[in-house]
C-alpha cells in the first residue's frame, strides 16, 4: 500500500512510457462516431472484473468505447501518481486503495462525485463511507473485499476435522488447530496455516477486532495478535516470515499447491482459485470460513477495503467517464462483478445468490456465513497521515517478524515514530 514518487528522471520515463502505451493523448474519436474513454487499471488479463465491467458497460452504452490503460499491479500507485502530476488526461482512474484515494482527492486531482454518491443507499453499499472526504466524494465503490479464512477441504478431512468447526473459531482455536494440522518437514512439509508477509494480516486484524486506532500512535492492542503469530512461527506451524519474504513466496502457491491447510486472506482470492481450477492450474478443493475471532460470541468482525473508480480532473470526456463510474457501481455493474467471482460493493440477496451459483464456489453454510460478517472495518483509516503511518508500521512489522526487535521494543518504536514523525 505504501507508494512514493519515483525520482524525477524515472518519473519522466514512466510518464513517457504510459503516453506511448495510450496512457494519454488524443485520437479518441473513431470514424463510427463513438466516443472513447480511457480507464487506468492493473493486470487486466488476470483481474476478471475489469473485463466484465468494461464489456457490460459497452453493451449498455454502445456509443462509448472503453480503452484499458493496463499497468502492472506493483507499479500502479507510482504510475498513477506520475500521470496525475504530469497532467495526463486518462479519463477514469481505478482507486486501488483508500490511502491513494485520499491523496489524490485532497490534492484536487479528481472530479467531485458527491451528487452521484448521494444517490446510493449507504445501507446497501459496503465501503461507500470510506470515500467521504469532509462531506465530499471523489470516487464510487464497485467492489468490496474483506478477509475470511480459506481452508483445504481434503487435508482437513484427512485430519478428521469437521468443516463446521470453523464456523465459530477463535484465534486460540485457530492456533491449536493449525498446530495439529502441521505435518512433515523439508520439501514435503505441510504447514497448518500460512499468513502472508503483509502487516495487515496481524495489525488490521487486531485493530478491527479490538477497536484499536491504526493512526493513534498507541499500539498495545497489537500485542495479542503478534504474540500468537510469533509463537506459531517459532514452533514451525507457520513458514518463517523471513523465508517467505526473501524467497518471495506467494500466498497462492502456498495454498493452491496444498502446502498450507488454513490461510487468512481477502475475498478477492476466490476469483483466482476459480480461474486456476477452471484452467487446471490447481486441483485443491477449497472452502471459506469466517475470519477467526477473539471471542466465540457468534459475532464476526473482519476488515477489508473497497475498490472504486474516480474521474480524472483533466478528463476531456468527463460526462462519459461519470457514466462509466456510475454504471460500475450500479446493480448491473454489481451483477457483472459477482459473475466474475468477485464481491461487489452493492449487496443484495440476488447478488449473493448469483455469486454462490458460480461453478466451483463453496456454497455450504460455512461459506455463506463467511460472506455475511456482522462488521467490516476499513483496513486503514482515510487520512492525510495514513500513508506515512502505513510506512512506519510496515517497517517495524518486518523487524518484529524477523526477530531483529523484540515485540515490546517493536511496539514501543512504532508508537514513538508515529507520534514524533507524523502526528
C-alpha positions in Angstrom: 0.0 0.0 0.0 2.9 2.3 0.6 3.9 4.1 -2.6 6.1 7.2 -3.1 7.1 9.4 -6.0 9.9 7.9 -8.0 12.9 10.2 -8.8 12.4 12.8 -11.4 14.1 11.1 -14.3 12.3 7.8 -13.6 9.0 9.5 -13.3 9.5 11.2 -16.6 10.4 7.9 -18.2 7.4 6.3 -16.7 5.1 9.0 -18.0 6.6 8.8 -21.4 6.1 5.0 -21.5 2.5 5.4 -20.4 1.9 8.1 -23.1 3.3 5.7 -25.7 1.1 2.9 -24.5 -2.1 5.0 -24.6 -1.9 6.5 -21.1 -2.7 9.9 -22.5 -3.1 11.7 -25.8 -5.8 12.3 -28.3 -7.2 10.4 -31.4 -10.2 9.2 -29.3 -13.0 9.9 -31.8 -13.4 6.8 -34.0 -14.8 7.0 -37.5 -18.1 5.5 -36.4 -18.8 8.5 -34.1 -18.4 6.6 -30.8 -16.6 8.3 -28.0 -13.6 6.7 -26.4 -12.7 6.9 -22.7 -9.6 5.5 -21.2 -9.6 3.6 -17.9 -6.4 3.2 -15.8 -6.3 -0.3 -14.2 -3.9 -3.1 -13.3 -3.2 -6.6 -14.6 -6.1 -6.6 -17.0 -5.6 -10.2 -18.2 -5.7 -11.6 -14.7 -8.2 -9.3 -12.9 -11.5 -10.7 -14.2 -13.9 -8.0 -13.0 -12.3 -5.3 -15.2 -13.2 -7.1 -18.5 -16.7 -7.9 -17.0 -17.3 -4.3 -16.2 -16.0 -2.9 -19.5 -17.9 -5.4 -21.6 -21.1 -4.8 -19.6 -20.8 -1.0 -19.8 -20.1 -1.0 -23.5 -23.1 -3.2 -24.2 -25.3 -0.8 -22.2 -23.7 2.2 -23.8 -22.8 1.4 -27.4 -21.8 5.0 -28.2 -19.0 4.9 -25.7 -15.9 2.7 -26.2 -13.6 1.9 -23.3 -9.8 1.6 -23.7 -8.0 0.0 -20.8 -4.7 1.6 -19.7 -3.0 -1.6 -18.3 -0.4 -1.1 -15.6 1.4 -3.7 -13.5 -0.2 -4.0 -10.1 3.0 -3.4 -8.2 3.7 -0.2 -10.1 0.2 1.1 -10.2 0.3 3.7 -7.4 3.5 5.3 -8.7 2.4 5.3 -12.3 -1.0 7.0 -11.5 0.8 9.5 -9.2 3.2 10.3 -12.1 0.3 10.5 -14.6 -1.6 13.0 -12.5 1.4 15.1 -11.7 2.1 15.3 -15.4 -1.3 16.4 -16.4 -2.3 13.1 -18.0 -5.9 13.0 -19.3 -6.8 9.3 -18.8 -10.5 9.6 -18.0 -11.2 7.1 -15.3 -8.7 6.1 -12.6 -9.2 2.9 -10.5 -8.7 3.7 -6.8 -6.8 0.6 -5.7 -6.8 1.6 -2.0 -8.2 4.4 0.1 -4.8 5.7 1.1 -4.0 6.7 -2.5 -7.6 7.9 -3.0 -7.2 10.3 0.0 -4.0 11.7 -1.5 -5.5 12.3 -5.0 -8.8 13.6 -3.6 -7.3 16.1 -1.2 -4.9 17.3 -3.9 -7.7 18.3 -6.1 -6.8 15.8 -8.8 -10.2 14.1 -9.1 -13.6 15.4 -10.2 -16.3 15.6 -7.4 -18.8 12.8 -7.5 -20.8 13.9 -4.4 -24.1 14.2 -6.2 -23.7 10.8 -7.6 -22.7 9.3 -4.3 -25.7 10.7 -2.5 -28.0 8.7 -4.9 -26.6 5.5 -3.4 -28.0 3.8 -0.4 -25.2 3.6 2.2 -27.0 0.6 3.9 -26.5 -1.4 0.7 -23.1 -0.2 -0.4 -20.2 -1.5 1.6 -17.3 0.8 1.7 -19.1 3.9 0.5 -18.3 5.9 3.6 -14.5 5.3 3.0 -14.7 7.9 0.2 -16.2 10.6 2.3 -13.7 13.4 2.5 -15.3 16.0 4.7 -18.7 15.6 3.1 -17.3 15.3 -0.5 -16.9 12.2 -2.6 -14.5 11.8 -5.5 -15.0 8.1 -6.2 -17.7 5.4 -6.2 -17.0 1.9 -5.0 -17.7 -1.1 -7.2 -16.1 -3.8 -5.2 -15.7 -4.6 -1.5 -13.2 -7.2 -0.3 -12.9 -8.4 3.3 -10.9 -11.1 5.0 -12.1 -14.7 5.5 -10.3 -18.0 6.3 -9.6 -20.3 3.4 -9.1 -23.9 4.1 -8.1 -27.1 2.2 -11.1 -29.4 2.4 -9.2 -32.6 1.7 -6.4 -32.0 4.2 -9.0 -31.0 6.9 -10.9 -34.2 6.2 -7.8 -36.3 6.4 -7.2 -34.9 9.9 -10.7 -35.8 10.9 -11.8 -32.2 11.4 -15.3 -31.3 10.5 -15.7 -28.1 8.5 -18.4 -26.9 10.9 -15.7 -26.5 13.5 -14.5 -23.4 11.5 -17.8 -21.6 11.9 -17.2 -20.1 15.3 -13.5 -20.4 15.5 -11.4 -18.2 17.9 -7.8 -17.3 17.4 -6.9 -19.6 20.2 -8.8 -22.3 18.5 -7.1 -21.4 15.2 -3.7 -21.7 16.7 -4.4 -25.1 18.3 -5.9 -26.4 15.1 -3.1 -25.1 12.9 -0.5 -26.8 15.2 -2.3 -30.1 14.9 -2.5 -29.9 11.1 1.2 -29.3 10.6 2.9 -32.4 9.1 6.2 -33.5 7.7 9.4 -31.5 7.2 11.7 -30.2 4.5 10.3 -30.0 1.0 7.3 -32.2 1.8 6.2 -30.2 4.9 2.6 -29.1 5.0 2.1 -26.0 7.3 -1.0 -25.9 9.4 -1.5 -22.4 8.3 0.1 -19.7 6.1 0.0 -16.0 7.0 1.3 -13.7 4.3 4.0 -11.1 5.0 1.7 -8.1 4.9 1.4 -6.2 8.2 -2.3 -6.1 7.8 -2.6 -9.8 8.5 -1.6 -9.1 12.1 -2.2 -5.4 12.6 -5.5 -4.8 10.7 -7.0 -7.9 12.3 -6.1 -6.6 15.7 -7.4 -3.1 15.1 -10.7 -4.4 13.7 -11.4 -6.9 16.5 -10.2 -4.7 19.4 -11.5 -1.3 18.2 -7.9 0.0 18.1 -7.0 3.0 16.0 -4.2 2.5 13.5 -3.4 6.2 13.3 -3.3 6.7 17.1 0.3 6.1 17.9 -0.7 3.7 20.7 -0.3 0.1 19.6 -0.7 -2.1 22.7 -3.7 -3.6 21.0 -1.4 -5.4 18.5 0.3 -7.4 21.2 -2.0 -10.5 21.5 -2.2 -11.0 17.7 1.6 -10.6 17.3 2.2 -13.0 20.2 0.1 -15.7 18.7 1.7 -15.2 15.2 5.3 -15.3 16.6 4.5 -18.4 18.7 3.2 -20.2 15.6 6.2 -19.2 13.6 8.6 -20.3 16.4 7.0 -23.8 16.6 7.0 -24.3 12.9 3.3 -24.1 12.3 3.8 -21.0 10.1 6.5 -20.5 7.5 9.1 -18.1 8.9 8.4 -14.5 7.8 12.0 -14.0 6.7 11.8 -17.1 4.5 8.5 -16.1 2.9 9.9 -12.6 2.3 13.3 -13.4 1.0 12.1 -16.2 -1.3 9.1 -14.0 -2.5 6.7 -16.8 -1.6 3.2 -16.2 -2.9 0.1 -17.0 -0.9 -1.4 -18.6 -4.0 1.4 -21.0 -4.3 1.3 -22.0 -0.6 -2.4 -22.6 -0.7 -3.1 -23.9 -4.2 -0.4 -26.5 -4.1 -1.5 -27.9 -0.7 1.4 -26.5 1.3 -0.9 -24.9 3.9 -4.2 -26.1 5.3 -5.6 -22.8 6.6 -5.0 -19.3 5.3 -6.5 -15.9 6.3 -6.9 -13.9 3.1 -9.2 -11.5 1.3 -12.2 -12.5 -0.7 -10.5 -11.4 -3.9 -8.5 -14.6 -3.8 -11.6 -16.7 -4.6 -11.6 -15.4 -8.2 -8.0 -16.6 -8.6 -8.9 -20.0 -7.3 -11.9 -20.2 -9.6 -9.9 -19.3 -12.6 -7.0 -21.6 -11.7 -9.3 -24.5 -11.1 -11.1 -24.0 -14.4 -7.7 -23.9 -16.3 -6.4 -26.9 -14.4 -3.6 -25.0 -12.6 -4.8 -26.3 -9.3 -6.8 -29.2 -8.1 -7.2 -28.1 -4.5 -10.7 -28.4 -3.1 -11.2 -25.3 -1.1 -13.6 -23.7 1.3 -14.1 -20.4 3.1 -15.0 -19.8 6.7 -15.4 -16.6 8.8 -12.2 -15.0 9.9 -11.3 -16.3 13.5 -12.4 -14.0 16.3 -11.1 -13.0 19.8 -14.2 -14.5 21.5 -16.7 -17.1 20.4 -19.8 -15.0 20.9 -21.3 -15.7 17.4 -20.4 -12.2 16.1 -18.0 -11.9 13.2 -15.8 -8.8 12.8 -13.4 -8.6 9.9 -11.5 -6.0 8.0 -11.4 -5.1 4.3 -11.1 -2.4 1.8 -13.3 -1.2 -1.1 -12.1 -0.6 -4.6 -13.5 2.3 -6.6 -13.5 4.3 -9.9 -12.8 8.0 -10.0 -12.8 10.6 -12.8 -9.6 12.4 -13.6 -10.0 16.2 -13.2 -8.2 16.5 -16.5 -10.5 14.2 -18.4 -11.6 15.5 -21.7 -14.7 13.3 -21.6 -15.9 13.7 -18.1 -19.6 13.1 -18.8 -18.9 9.7 -20.4 -16.4 8.9 -17.7 -19.0 9.6 -15.0 -21.4 7.3 -16.8 -18.8 4.6 -16.6 -18.2 5.1 -12.9 -22.0 5.2 -12.1 -22.6 2.1 -14.2 -19.9 0.1 -12.4 -21.4 0.9 -9.0 -25.0 0.2 -10.2 -26.9 -3.1 -9.8 -26.0 -4.1 -13.3 -22.3 -3.5 -12.6 -22.5 -5.4 -9.3 -24.0 -8.4 -11.1 -21.2 -8.3 -13.7 -18.6 -8.2 -10.8 -20.3 -11.1 -9.0 -20.4 -13.2 -12.1 -16.7 -12.7 -12.4 -16.2 -14.3 -8.9 -15.6 -11.0 -7.1 -17.5 -9.5 -4.3 -19.2 -6.2 -5.4 -19.8 -3.2 -3.1 -23.5 -3.4 -3.6 -25.0 -6.3 -1.7 -28.4 -7.9 -2.1 -29.7 -11.5 -1.8 -29.9 -11.7 -5.6 -26.3 -10.8 -6.0 -25.2 -13.2 -3.3 -27.2 -16.0 -5.0 -25.5 -15.1 -8.3 -22.1 -15.4 -6.7 -22.8 -18.7 -4.9 -24.3 -20.2 -8.1 -20.9 -19.9 -9.9 -19.3 -23.3 -10.6 -16.6 -24.0 -8.0 -17.7 -21.5 -5.4 -18.2 -23.2 -2.0 -21.9 -22.8 -1.1 -22.3 -24.6 2.1 -23.4 -23.0 5.4 -19.8 -22.3 6.5 -19.1 -20.3 3.3 -22.4 -18.4 3.4 -21.7 -17.4 7.0 -18.2 -16.1 5.9 -19.9 -13.9 3.4 -22.2 -12.3 5.9 -19.9 -10.8 8.6 -21.5 -8.6 11.2 -18.9 -5.8 10.8 -16.3 -5.0 8.2 -13.8 -2.4 9.4 -11.8 -0.4 7.0 -8.3 -1.8 6.6 -6.7 1.6 7.0 -8.4 4.8 8.1 -8.6 7.6 5.5 -6.4 10.5 6.5 -3.7 12.7 5.1 -1.5 10.8 7.7 -2.4 7.3 6.5 0.4 6.8 4.0 3.1 7.9 6.4 1.8 5.8 9.3 1.5 2.8 7.0 5.1 3.2 6.1 6.2 3.2 9.7 4.0 0.3 10.7 5.3 -1.8 7.7 8.9 -1.1 8.6 8.5 -2.0 12.2 6.4 -5.1 11.4 9.3 -6.5 9.4 11.7 -6.0 12.3 9.3 -7.7 14.7 8.6 -10.7 12.4 12.3 -11.3 11.6 13.3 -11.1 15.3 15.5 -8.1 14.8 13.5 -6.4 17.5 11.6 -7.9 20.4 7.8 -7.5 20.3 7.8 -5.0 23.1 10.6 -2.9 21.6 9.0 -3.0 18.2 5.6 -1.8 19.5 7.3 0.9 21.5 9.2 2.1 18.4 6.0 2.1 16.3 4.4 4.4 18.9 7.4 6.6 19.2 7.9 7.1 15.5 4.3 7.8 14.7 4.0 10.4 17.4 7.2 12.1 16.6 7.3 11.8 12.8 3.6 12.0 11.8 1.3 13.4 14.5 
